[in-house]
Amino acid sequence: MSIVSLETLKEHLRYDDDSNDMMLQGYLDAADSAVLNYITDELEPDYPKAIHQAILLLCGYWDQYRNAEQEMPVNGNFLPMPVQSLLYPYRKPTAI
């Protein structure tokens, strides 16, 4: 089960019909995985609002740049900066 519901994502991205549900669910599944892999804190299943918003933003980013038809903003990391900013409080850097 996704951290954010498909209906919430559809509302966030302003999708009115069900024709893109499979693609959007794929975004949700991948965003859940990316976010949970990025954070290092152990969180309860009742995730903070910042985690929900980070997932919505990441799905929106992937939706906007899904075909790589435009130049994608790159910051050297695999997550866009607004997503990283929301997740930063839940990540403890690892020392090498």
Phi and psi restraints in degrees (range 20) as a CNS / XPLOR table:
assign (resid 1 and name C) (resid 2 and name N)
       (resid 2 and name CA) (resid 2 and name C) 1.0 -74.8 20.0 2
assign (resid 2 and name N) (resid 2 and name CA)
       (resid 2 and name C) (resid 3 and name N) 1.0 152.1 20.0 2
assign (resid 2 and name C) (resid 3 and name N)
       (resid 3 and name CA) (resid 3 and name C) 1.0 -65.2 20.0 2
assign (resid 3 and name N) (resid 3 and name CA)
       (resid 3 and name C) (resid 4 and name N) 1.0 -38.7 20.0 2
assign (resid 3 and name C) (resid 4 and name N)
       (resid 4 and name CA) (resid 4 and name C) 1.0 -110.0 20.0 2
assign (resid 4 and name N) (resid 4 and name CA)
       (resid 4 and name C) (resid 5 and name N) 1.0 139.5 20.0 2
assign (resid 4 and name C) (resid 5 and name N)
       (resid 5 and name CA) (resid 5 and name C) 1.0 -75.9 20.0 2
assign (resid 5 and name N) (resid 5 and name CA)
       (resid 5 and name C) (resid 6 and name N) 1.0 154.5 20.0 2
assign (resid 5 and name C) (resid 6 and name N)
       (resid 6 and name CA) (resid 6 and name C) 1.0 -59.7 20.0 2
assign (resid 6 and name N) (resid 6 and name CA)
       (resid 6 and name C) (resid 7 and name N) 1.0 -40.1 20.0 2
assign (resid 6 and name C) (resid 7 and name N)
       (resid 7 and name CA) (resid 7 and name C) 1.0 -62.9 20.0 2
assign (resid 7 and name N) (resid 7 and name CA)
       (resid 7 and name C) (resid 8 and name N) 1.0 -39.9 20.0 2
assign (resid 7 and name C) (resid 8 and name N)
       (resid 8 and name CA) (resid 8 and name C) 1.0 -64.7 20.0 2
assign (resid 8 and name N) (resid 8 and name CA)
       (resid 8 and name C) (resid 9 and name N) 1.0 -41.9 20.0 2
assign (resid 8 and name C) (resid 9 and name N)
       (resid 9 and name CA) (resid 9 and name C) 1.0 -64.2 20.0 2
assign (resid 9 and name N) (resid 9 and name CA)
       (resid 9 and name C) (resid 10 and name N) 1.0 -43.1 20.0 2
assign (resid 9 and name C) (resid 10 and name N)
       (resid 10 and name CA) (resid 10 and name C) 1.0 -61.3 20.0 2
assign (resid 10 and name N) (resid 10 and name CA)
       (resid 10 and name C) (resid 11 and name N) 1.0 -39.4 20.0 2
assign (resid 10 and name C) (resid 11 and name N)
       (resid 11 and name CA) (resid 11 and name C) 1.0 -66.1 20.0 2
assign (resid 11 and name N) (resid 11 and name CA)
       (resid 11 and name C) (resid 12 and name N) 1.0 -43.0 20.0 2
assign (resid 11 and name C) (resid 12 and name N)
       (resid 12 and name CA) (resid 12 and name C) 1.0 -60.9 20.0 2
assign (resid 12 and name N) (resid 12 and name CA)
       (resid 12 and name C) (resid 13 and name N) 1.0 -42.2 20.0 2
assign (resid 12 and name C) (resid 13 and name N)
       (resid 13 and name CA) (resid 13 and name C) 1.0 -90.2 20.0 2
assign (resid 13 and name N) (resid 13 and name CA)
       (resid 13 and name C) (resid 14 and name N) 1.0 -1.9 20.0 2
assign (resid 13 and name C) (resid 14 and name N)
       (resid 14 and name CA) (resid 14 and name C) 1.0 63.5 20.0 2
assign (resid 14 and name N) (resid 14 and name CA)
       (resid 14 and name C) (resid 15 and name N) 1.0 43.6 20.0 2
assign (resid 14 and name C) (resid 15 and name N)
       (resid 15 and name CA) (resid 15 and name C) 1.0 -94.1 20.0 2
assign (resid 15 and name N) (resid 15 and name CA)
       (resid 15 and name C) (resid 16 and name N) 1.0 128.7 20.0 2
assign (resid 15 and name C) (resid 16 and name N)
       (resid 16 and name CA) (resid 16 and name C) 1.0 -99.4 20.0 2
assign (resid 16 and name N) (resid 16 and name CA)
       (resid 16 and name C) (resid 17 and name N) 1.0 -23.7 20.0 2
assign (resid 16 and name C) (resid 17 and name N)
       (resid 17 and name CA) (resid 17 and name C) 1.0 -113.3 20.0 2
assign (resid 17 and name N) (resid 17 and name CA)
       (resid 17 and name C) (resid 18 and name N) 1.0 -176.7 20.0 2
assign (resid 17 and name C) (resid 18 and name N)
       (resid 18 and name CA) (resid 18 and name C) 1.0 -100.5 20.0 2
assign (resid 18 and name N) (resid 18 and name CA)
       (resid 18 and name C) (resid 19 and name N) 1.0 5.2 20.0 2
assign (resid 18 and name C) (resid 19 and name N)
       (resid 19 and name CA) (resid 19 and name C) 1.0 -67.8 20.0 2
assign (resid 19 and name N) (resid 19 and name CA)
       (resid 19 and name C) (resid 20 and name N) 1.0 -20.5 20.0 2
assign (resid 19 and name C) (resid 20 and name N)
       (resid 20 and name CA) (resid 20 and name C) 1.0 -108.2 20.0 2
assign (resid 20 and name N) (resid 20 and name CA)
       (resid 20 and name C) (resid 21 and name N) 1.0 12.1 20.0 2
assign (resid 20 and name C) (resid 21 and name N)
       (resid 21 and name CA) (resid 21 and name C) 1.0 -58.5 20.0 2
assign (resid 21 and name N) (resid 21 and name CA)
       (resid 21 and name C) (resid 22 and name N) 1.0 -39.6 20.0 2
assign (resid 21 and name C) (resid 22 and name N)
       (resid 22 and name CA) (resid 22 and name C) 1.0 -65.6 20.0 2
assign (resid 22 and name N) (resid 22 and name CA)
       (resid 22 and name C) (resid 23 and name N) 1.0 -43.9 20.0 2
assign (resid 22 and name C) (resid 23 and name N)
       (resid 23 and name CA) (resid 23 and name C) 1.0 -63.9 20.0 2
assign (resid 23 and name N) (resid 23 and name CA)
       (resid 23 and name C) (resid 24 and name N) 1.0 -45.2 20.0 2
assign (resid 23 and name C) (resid 24 and name N)
       (resid 24 and name CA) (resid 24 and name C) 1.0 -65.1 20.0 2
assign (resid 24 and name N) (resid 24 and name CA)
       (resid 24 and name C) (resid 25 and name N) 1.0 -37.2 20.0 2
assign (resid 24 and name C) (resid 25 and name N)
       (resid 25 and name CA) (resid 25 and name C) 1.0 -65.6 20.0 2
assign (resid 25 and name N) (resid 25 and name CA)
       (resid 25 and name C) (resid 26 and name N) 1.0 -35.9 20.0 2
assign (resid 25 and name C) (resid 26 and name N)
       (resid 26 and name CA) (resid 26 and name C) 1.0 -62.3 20.0 2
assign (resid 26 and name N) (resid 26 and name CA)
       (resid 26 and name C) (resid 27 and name N) 1.0 -41.7 20.0 2
assign (resid 26 and name C) (resid 27 and name N)
       (resid 27 and name CA) (resid 27 and name C) 1.0 -59.8 20.0 2
assign (resid 27 and name N) (resid 27 and name CA)
       (resid 27 and name C) (resid 28 and name N) 1.0 -45.8 20.0 2
assign (resid 27 and name C) (resid 28 and name N)
       (resid 28 and name CA) (resid 28 and name C) 1.0 -60.8 20.0 2
assign (resid 28 and name N) (resid 28 and name CA)
       (resid 28 and name C) (resid 29 and name N) 1.0 -46.2 20.0 2
assign (resid 28 and name C) (resid 29 and name N)
       (resid 29 and name CA) (resid 29 and name C) 1.0 -61.5 20.0 2
assign (resid 29 and name N) (resid 29 and name CA)
       (resid 29 and name C) (resid 30 and name N) 1.0 -44.7 20.0 2
assign (resid 29 and name C) (resid 30 and name N)
       (resid 30 and name CA) (resid 30 and name C) 1.0 -68.3 20.0 2
assign (resid 30 and name N) (resid 30 and name CA)
       (resid 30 and name C) (resid 31 and name N) 1.0 -39.4 20.0 2
assign (resid 30 and name C) (resid 31 and name N)
       (resid 31 and name CA) (resid 31 and name C) 1.0 -66.3 20.0 2
assign (resid 31 and name N) (resid 31 and name CA)
       (resid 31 and name C) (resid 32 and name N) 1.0 -41.9 20.0 2
assign (resid 31 and name C) (resid 32 and name N)
       (resid 32 and name CA) (resid 32 and name C) 1.0 -55.2 20.0 2
assign (resid 32 and name N) (resid 32 and name CA)
       (resid 32 and name C) (resid 33 and name N) 1.0 -48.1 20.0 2
assign (resid 32 and name C) (resid 33 and name N)
       (resid 33 and name CA) (resid 33 and name C) 1.0 -63.7 20.0 2
assign (resid 33 and name N) (resid 33 and name CA)
       (resid 33 and name C) (resid 34 and name N) 1.0 -46.5 20.0 2
assign (resid 33 and name C) (resid 34 and name N)
       (resid 34 and name CA) (resid 34 and name C) 1.0 -62.1 20.0 2
assign (resid 34 and name N) (resid 34 and name CA)
       (resid 34 and name C) (resid 35 and name N) 1.0 -44.0 20.0 2
assign (resid 34 and name C) (resid 35 and name N)
       (resid 35 and name CA) (resid 35 and name C) 1.0 -66.9 20.0 2
assign (resid 35 and name N) (resid 35 and name CA)
       (resid 35 and name C) (resid 36 and name N) 1.0 -46.9 20.0 2
assign (resid 35 and name C) (resid 36 and name N)
       (resid 36 and name CA) (resid 36 and name C) 1.0 -67.2 20.0 2
assign (resid 36 and name N) (resid 36 and name CA)
       (resid 36 and name C) (resid 37 and name N) 1.0 -29.2 20.0 2
assign (resid 36 and name C) (resid 37 and name N)
       (resid 37 and name CA) (resid 37 and name C) 1.0 -73.8 20.0 2
assign (resid 37 and name N) (resid 37 and name CA)
       (resid 37 and name C) (resid 38 and name N) 1.0 -28.8 20.0 2
assign (resid 37 and name C) (resid 38 and name N)
       (resid 38 and name CA) (resid 38 and name C) 1.0 -77.7 20.0 2
assign (resid 38 and name N) (resid 38 and name CA)
       (resid 38 and name C) (resid 39 and name N) 1.0 -41.5 20.0 2
assign (resid 38 and name C) (resid 39 and name N)
       (resid 39 and name CA) (resid 39 and name C) 1.0 -78.2 20.0 2
assign (resid 39 and name N) (resid 39 and name CA)
       (resid 39 and name C) (resid 40 and name N) 1.0 151.3 20.0 2
assign (resid 39 and name C) (resid 40 and name N)
       (resid 40 and name CA) (resid 40 and name C) 1.0 -112.8 20.0 2
assign (resid 40 and name N) (resid 40 and name CA)
       (resid 40 and name C) (resid 41 and name N) 1.0 -13.9 20.0 2
assign (resid 40 and name C) (resid 41 and name N)
       (resid 41 and name CA) (resid 41 and name C) 1.0 -74.0 20.0 2
assign (resid 41 and name N) (resid 41 and name CA)
       (resid 41 and name C) (resid 42 and name N) 1.0 144.9 20.0 2
assign (resid 41 and name C) (resid 42 and name N)
       (resid 42 and name CA) (resid 42 and name C) 1.0 -82.3 20.0 2
assign (resid 42 and name N) (resid 42 and name CA)
       (resid 42 and name C) (resid 43 and name N) 1.0 120.5 20.0 2
assign (resid 42 and name C) (resid 43 and name N)
       (resid 43 and name CA) (resid 43 and name C) 1.0 -117.0 20.0 2
assign (resid 43 and name N) (resid 43 and name CA)
       (resid 43 and name C) (resid 44 and name N) 1.0 150.8 20.0 2
assign (resid 43 and name C) (resid 44 and name N)
       (resid 44 and name CA) (resid 44 and name C) 1.0 -72.5 20.0 2
assign (resid 44 and name N) (resid 44 and name CA)
       (resid 44 and name C) (resid 45 and name N) 1.0 159.6 20.0 2
assign (resid 44 and name C) (resid 45 and name N)
       (resid 45 and name CA) (resid 45 and name C) 1.0 -59.0 20.0 2
assign (resid 45 and name N) (resid 45 and name CA)
       (resid 45 and name C) (resid 46 and name N) 1.0 -19.5 20.0 2
assign (resid 45 and name C) (resid 46 and name N)
       (resid 46 and name CA) (resid 46 and name C) 1.0 -86.3 20.0 2
assign (resid 46 and name N) (resid 46 and name CA)
       (resid 46 and name C) (resid 47 and name N) 1.0 80.9 20.0 2
assign (resid 46 and name C) (resid 47 and name N)
       (resid 47 and name CA) (resid 47 and name C) 1.0 -68.2 20.0 2
assign (resid 47 and name N) (resid 47 and name CA)
       (resid 47 and name C) (resid 48 and name N) 1.0 148.7 20.0 2
assign (resid 47 and name C) (resid 48 and name N)
       (resid 48 and name CA) (resid 48 and name C) 1.0 -62.5 20.0 2
assign (resid 48 and name N) (resid 48 and name CA)
       (resid 48 and name C) (resid 49 and name N) 1.0 157.3 20.0 2
assign (resid 48 and name C) (resid 49 and name N)
       (resid 49 and name CA) (resid 49 and name C) 1.0 -59.5 20.0 2
assign (resid 49 and name N) (resid 49 and name CA)
       (resid 49 and name C) (resid 50 and name N) 1.0 -31.7 20.0 2
assign (resid 49 and name C) (resid 50 and name N)
       (resid 50 and name CA) (resid 50 and name C) 1.0 -62.7 20.0 2
assign (resid 50 and name N) (resid 50 and name CA)
       (resid 50 and name C) (resid 51 and name N) 1.0 -35.2 20.0 2
assign (resid 50 and name C) (resid 51 and name N)
       (resid 51 and name CA) (resid 51 and name C) 1.0 -67.1 20.0 2
assign (resid 51 and name N) (resid 51 and name CA)
       (resid 51 and name C) (resid 52 and name N) 1.0 -44.1 20.0 2
assign (resid 51 and name C) (resid 52 and name N)
       (resid 52 and name CA) (resid 52 and name C) 1.0 -59.2 20.0 2
assign (resid 52 and name N) (resid 52 and name CA)
       (resid 52 and name C) (resid 53 and name N) 1.0 -47.0 20.0 2
assign (resid 52 and name C) (resid 53 and name N)
       (resid 53 and name CA) (resid 53 and name C) 1.0 -65.2 20.0 2
assign (resid 53 and name N) (resid 53 and name CA)
       (resid 53 and name C) (resid 54 and name N) 1.0 -38.1 20.0 2
assign (resid 53 and name C) (resid 54 and name N)
       (resid 54 and name CA) (resid 54 and name C) 1.0 -61.4 20.0 2
assign (resid 54 and name N) (resid 54 and name CA)
       (resid 54 and name C) (resid 55 and name N) 1.0 -40.6 20.0 2
assign (resid 54 and name C) (resid 55 and name N)
       (resid 55 and name CA) (resid 55 and name C) 1.0 -66.2 20.0 2
assign (resid 55 and name N) (resid 55 and name CA)
       (resid 55 and name C) (resid 56 and name N) 1.0 -42.9 20.0 2
assign (resid 55 and name C) (resid 56 and name N)
       (resid 56 and name CA) (resid 56 and name C) 1.0 -61.8 20.0 2
assign (resid 56 and name N) (resid 56 and name CA)
       (resid 56 and name C) (resid 57 and name N) 1.0 -44.5 20.0 2
assign (resid 56 and name C) (resid 57 and name N)
       (resid 57 and name CA) (resid 57 and name C) 1.0 -64.0 20.0 2
assign (resid 57 and name N) (resid 57 and name CA)
       (resid 57 and name C) (resid 58 and name N) 1.0 -41.5 20.0 2
assign (resid 57 and name C) (resid 58 and name N)
       (resid 58 and name CA) (resid 58 and name C) 1.0 -65.4 20.0 2
assign (resid 58 and name N) (resid 58 and name CA)
       (resid 58 and name C) (resid 59 and name N) 1.0 -42.0 20.0 2
assign (resid 58 and name C) (resid 59 and name N)
       (resid 59 and name CA) (resid 59 and name C) 1.0 -63.0 20.0 2
assign (resid 59 and name N) (resid 59 and name CA)
       (resid 59 and name C) (resid 60 and name N) 1.0 -40.6 20.0 2
assign (resid 59 and name C) (resid 60 and name N)
       (resid 60 and name CA) (resid 60 and name C) 1.0 -63.4 20.0 2
assign (resid 60 and name N) (resid 60 and name CA)
       (resid 60 and name C) (resid 61 and name N) 1.0 -39.5 20.0 2
assign (resid 60 and name C) (resid 61 and name N)
       (resid 61 and name CA) (resid 61 and name C) 1.0 -62.1 20.0 2
assign (resid 61 and name N) (resid 61 and name CA)
       (resid 61 and name C) (resid 62 and name N) 1.0 -47.7 20.0 2
assign (resid 61 and name C) (resid 62 and name N)
       (resid 62 and name CA) (resid 62 and name C) 1.0 -65.5 20.0 2
assign (resid 62 and name N) (resid 62 and name CA)
       (resid 62 and name C) (resid 63 and name N) 1.0 -35.4 20.0 2
assign (resid 62 and name C) (resid 63 and name N)
       (resid 63 and name CA) (resid 63 and name C) 1.0 -66.5 20.0 2
assign (resid 63 and name N) (resid 63 and name CA)
       (resid 63 and name C) (resid 64 and name N) 1.0 -42.1 20.0 2
assign (resid 63 and name C) (resid 64 and name N)
       (resid 64 and name CA) (resid 64 and name C) 1.0 -67.2 20.0 2
assign (resid 64 and name N) (resid 64 and name CA)
       (resid 64 and name C) (resid 65 and name N) 1.0 -37.4 20.0 2
assign (resid 64 and name C) (resid 65 and name N)
       (resid 65 and name CA) (resid 65 and name C) 1.0 -109.8 20.0 2
assign (resid 65 and name N) (resid 65 and name CA)
       (resid 65 and name C) (resid 66 and name N) 1.0 27.5 20.0 2
assign (resid 65 and name C) (resid 66 and name N)
       (resid 66 and name CA) (resid 66 and name C) 1.0 -62.8 20.0 2
assign (resid 66 and name N) (resid 66 and name CA)
       (resid 66 and name C) (resid 67 and name N) 1.0 -30.1 20.0 2
assign (resid 66 and name C) (resid 67 and name N)
       (resid 67 and name CA) (resid 67 and name C) 1.0 -104.9 20.0 2
assign (resid 67 and name N) (resid 67 and name CA)
       (resid 67 and name C) (resid 68 and name N) 1.0 4.2 20.0 2
assign (resid 67 and name C) (resid 68 and name N)
       (resid 68 and name CA) (resid 68 and name C) 1.0 52.1 20.0 2
assign (resid 68 and name N) (resid 68 and name CA)
       (resid 68 and name C) (resid 69 and name N) 1.0 35.6 20.0 2
assign (resid 68 and name C) (resid 69 and name N)
       (resid 69 and name CA) (resid 69 and name C) 1.0 -81.7 20.0 2
assign (resid 69 and name N) (resid 69 and name CA)
       (resid 69 and name C) (resid 70 and name N) 1.0 -22.1 20.0 2
assign (resid 69 and name C) (resid 70 and name N)
       (resid 70 and name CA) (resid 70 and name C) 1.0 -111.1 20.0 2
assign (resid 70 and name N) (resid 70 and name CA)
       (resid 70 and name C) (resid 71 and name N) 1.0 165.1 20.0 2
assign (resid 70 and name C) (resid 71 and name N)
       (resid 71 and name CA) (resid 71 and name C) 1.0 -74.5 20.0 2
assign (resid 71 and name N) (resid 71 and name CA)
       (resid 71 and name C) (resid 72 and name N) 1.0 122.5 20.0 2
assign (resid 71 and name C) (resid 72 and name N)
       (resid 72 and name CA) (resid 72 and name C) 1.0 -83.1 20.0 2
assign (resid 72 and name N) (resid 72 and name CA)
       (resid 72 and name C) (resid 73 and name N) 1.0 136.4 20.0 2
assign (resid 72 and name C) (resid 73 and name N)
       (resid 73 and name CA) (resid 73 and name C) 1.0 -66.5 20.0 2
assign (resid 73 and name N) (resid 73 and name CA)
       (resid 73 and name C) (resid 74 and name N) 1.0 131.3 20.0 2
assign (resid 73 and name C) (resid 74 and name N)
       (resid 74 and name CA) (resid 74 and name C) 1.0 -121.6 20.0 2
assign (resid 74 and name N) (resid 74 and name CA)
       (resid 74 and name C) (resid 75 and name N) 1.0 133.6 20.0 2
assign (resid 74 and name C) (resid 75 and name N)
       (resid 75 and name CA) (resid 75 and name C) 1.0 -120.7 20.0 2
assign (resid 75 and name N) (resid 75 and name CA)
       (resid 75 and name C) (resid 76 and name N) 1.0 12.6 20.0 2
assign (resid 75 and name C) (resid 76 and name N)
       (resid 76 and name CA) (resid 76 and name C) 1.0 87.3 20.0 2
assign (resid 76 and name N) (resid 76 and name CA)
       (resid 76 and name C) (resid 77 and name N) 1.0 -4.0 20.0 2
assign (resid 76 and name C) (resid 77 and name N)
       (resid 77 and name CA) (resid 77 and name C) 1.0 -121.7 20.0 2
assign (resid 77 and name N) (resid 77 and name CA)
       (resid 77 and name C) (resid 78 and name N) 1.0 168.4 20.0 2
assign (resid 77 and name C) (resid 78 and name N)
       (resid 78 and name CA) (resid 78 and name C) 1.0 -87.4 20.0 2
assign (resid 78 and name N) (resid 78 and name CA)
       (resid 78 and name C) (resid 79 and name N) 1.0 -7.3 20.0 2
assign (resid 78 and name C) (resid 79 and name N)
       (resid 79 and name CA) (resid 79 and name C) 1.0 -115.5 20.0 2
assign (resid 79 and name N) (resid 79 and name CA)
       (resid 79 and name C) (resid 80 and name N) 1.0 139.0 20.0 2
assign (resid 79 and name C) (resid 80 and name N)
       (resid 80 and name CA) (resid 80 and name C) 1.0 -60.5 20.0 2
assign (resid 80 and name N) (resid 80 and name CA)
       (resid 80 and name C) (resid 81 and name N) 1.0 151.0 20.0 2
assign (resid 80 and name C) (resid 81 and name N)
       (resid 81 and name CA) (resid 81 and name C) 1.0 -55.9 20.0 2
assign (resid 81 and name N) (resid 81 and name CA)
       (resid 81 and name C) (resid 82 and name N) 1.0 -42.8 20.0 2
assign (resid 81 and name C) (resid 82 and name N)
       (resid 82 and name CA) (resid 82 and name C) 1.0 -61.0 20.0 2
assign (resid 82 and name N) (resid 82 and name CA)
       (resid 82 and name C) (resid 83 and name N) 1.0 -34.6 20.0 2
assign (resid 82 and name C) (resid 83 and name N)
       (resid 83 and name CA) (resid 83 and name C) 1.0 -68.8 20.0 2
assign (resid 83 and name N) (resid 83 and name CA)
       (resid 83 and name C) (resid 84 and name N) 1.0 -45.8 20.0 2
assign (resid 83 and name C) (resid 84 and name N)
       (resid 84 and name CA) (resid 84 and name C) 1.0 -60.0 20.0 2
assign (resid 84 and name N) (resid 84 and name CA)
       (resid 84 and name C) (resid 85 and name N) 1.0 -39.8 20.0 2
assign (resid 84 and name C) (resid 85 and name N)
       (resid 85 and name CA) (resid 85 and name C) 1.0 -61.1 20.0 2
assign (resid 85 and name N) (resid 85 and name CA)
       (resid 85 and name C) (resid 86 and name N) 1.0 -40.1 20.0 2
assign (resid 85 and name C) (resid 86 and name N)
       (resid 86 and name CA) (resid 86 and name C) 1.0 -69.5 20.0 2
assign (resid 86 and name N) (resid 86 and name CA)
       (resid 86 and name C) (resid 87 and name N) 1.0 -33.4 20.0 2
assign (resid 86 and name C) (resid 87 and name N)
       (resid 87 and name CA) (resid 87 and name C) 1.0 -89.3 20.0 2
assign (resid 87 and name N) (resid 87 and name CA)
       (resid 87 and name C) (resid 88 and name N) 1.0 -15.7 20.0 2
assign (resid 87 and name C) (resid 88 and name N)
       (resid 88 and name CA) (resid 88 and name C) 1.0 -53.3 20.0 2
assign (resid 88 and name N) (resid 88 and name CA)
       (resid 88 and name C) (resid 89 and name N) 1.0 -41.3 20.0 2
assign (resid 88 and name C) (resid 89 and name N)
       (resid 89 and name CA) (resid 89 and name C) 1.0 -63.1 20.0 2
assign (resid 89 and name N) (resid 89 and name CA)
       (resid 89 and name C) (resid 90 and name N) 1.0 -16.4 20.0 2
assign (resid 89 and name C) (resid 90 and name N)
       (resid 90 and name CA) (resid 90 and name C) 1.0 -104.3 20.0 2
assign (resid 90 and name N) (resid 90 and name CA)
       (resid 90 and name C) (resid 91 and name N) 1.0 12.1 20.0 2
assign (resid 90 and name C) (resid 91 and name N)
       (resid 91 and name CA) (resid 91 and name C) 1.0 -125.2 20.0 2
assign (resid 91 and name N) (resid 91 and name CA)
       (resid 91 and name C) (resid 92 and name N) 1.0 129.4 20.0 2
assign (resid 91 and name C) (resid 92 and name N)
       (resid 92 and name CA) (resid 92 and name C) 1.0 -107.3 20.0 2
assign (resid 92 and name N) (resid 92 and name CA)
       (resid 92 and name C) (resid 93 and name N) 1.0 119.7 20.0 2
assign (resid 92 and name C) (resid 93 and name N)
       (resid 93 and name CA) (resid 93 and name C) 1.0 -59.1 20.0 2
assign (resid 93 and name N) (resid 93 and name CA)
       (resid 93 and name C) (resid 94 and name N) 1.0 144.3 20.0 2
assign (resid 93 and name C) (resid 94 and name N)
       (resid 94 and name CA) (resid 94 and name C) 1.0 -97.1 20.0 2
assign (resid 94 and name N) (resid 94 and name CA)
       (resid 94 and name C) (resid 95 and name N) 1.0 139.2 20.0 2
assign (resid 94 and name C) (resid 95 and name N)
       (resid 95 and name CA) (resid 95 and name C) 1.0 -86.2 20.0 2
assign (resid 95 and name N) (resid 95 and name CA)
       (resid 95 and name C) (resid 96 and name N) 1.0 142.5 20.0 2
